[in-house]
């Protein structure tokens, strides 16, 4: 399908925080759904200044068939100005395409006073 490598349905194609006071935590969440009829193991990656995954002990999550899961991202800017990052979903380690993000969600924030 159009989602590319992973059978994932997501509620947001981007996440935007707008202006956020420095050293203030602001959390946003999105839902991901495994649309396949079998178990899916995916790796999560996050990049960008001030962005952090919340509540996942490891970078790998397992979704049962048709299971929905919340992914929570925290933005805590430490410098003024625009912060651009990405939340990436990868195939599990060892898959032939595991180094290519199957899906990337751009993250936008702004650190302000």
N, C-alpha and C positions, 0 to 999 in steps of 0.2 A: 504493500500500500504506500501511500504518500508519506507515511512516517519514516520510511527508510528501513533501517536495519532492525528496529525493535518494535514488537507489537504493543506499543504503549499509547494510551490516550491520556492527554494532559488537559487540565482546566485552564492553563495560562500558557501563552506562547512567549510572553515576556513578563518580567516582574519589575515594577517601578516603585521606588521609595519616595521620590521627591526630596525636598529639603529636610535634612535630619540634623539635629544638634550634635555637635561633636561628642564622642564618647557616650552616646545614648544608644541603647539597644532597641531596635524596632524589628519585630518579627513579621514575616509574611509566610503564608502557607499555600501550597497548591496540591491538588490531588493528582495522583497518577493511577492509571488502571491498566492491568494486564488484559489485553483483549484476546489473547490466545487461549486455546482450550487446554493448555498444559502449563506447568510451572515455569516461571521465568526468573532467572537470577540476573540481576543487573548491578553494575558498579556505578556509584555516583562520584562525580568529581566537581569541585567548585573552585573558581578562581576569581581574582579581582580583589582590590583593597577593601577590607572591612566586611567582606561577605563570609559567612560561616554556616555550615550545616548544623542544625540543632537536633539533638536527641538520637542520632544514629551512632551506635557504638562502633560500627565499622563502616567502610565505604560500600559494602555489598548488602543489597537487600533481596529478599526472596518474595516473590508474589505468586500466590496460588492462581490457578485459572480464574480469570474474571475478577480477581481481587483488586480492591481499591486501597490506596495508602496515601496518607498525608506526608508531604515532604515540607519541612519547615526550614526557612532560611532567615538568619539574623543579619541585619546590617548595623554595624557600629562604626561610623566614620571616625578616623583619627586625624584626617587632614581636610582642610576646606577644598571645595571644588567637586567636580564630577567624578564619580566612581563608576567604572564599567567593568562588569564581570560576566560570568556565565556559569550556569549549572549544566553539567554534562551527564548524560546517561550512556554508559558503555555496555557492550556485551560482556559477559563474565570473563574473567581471566582464562586464557587458554583457548577461547574461541578464535577462529581465524581472523575475525574483524575486531578483536577486543581493543585495539589501539585507536580505532576510529570512533569518535562519538556517534552513537546511533541517533542521538537527539540532543540539541543544545538549546537551552532557554537563556536568552540574554537577560542580564541583571543591570538595572540602572539605579543609581542613587546619587544624592548630592549632599556633601557635607557642608553644613552652614553653621552660623553661630546661633 
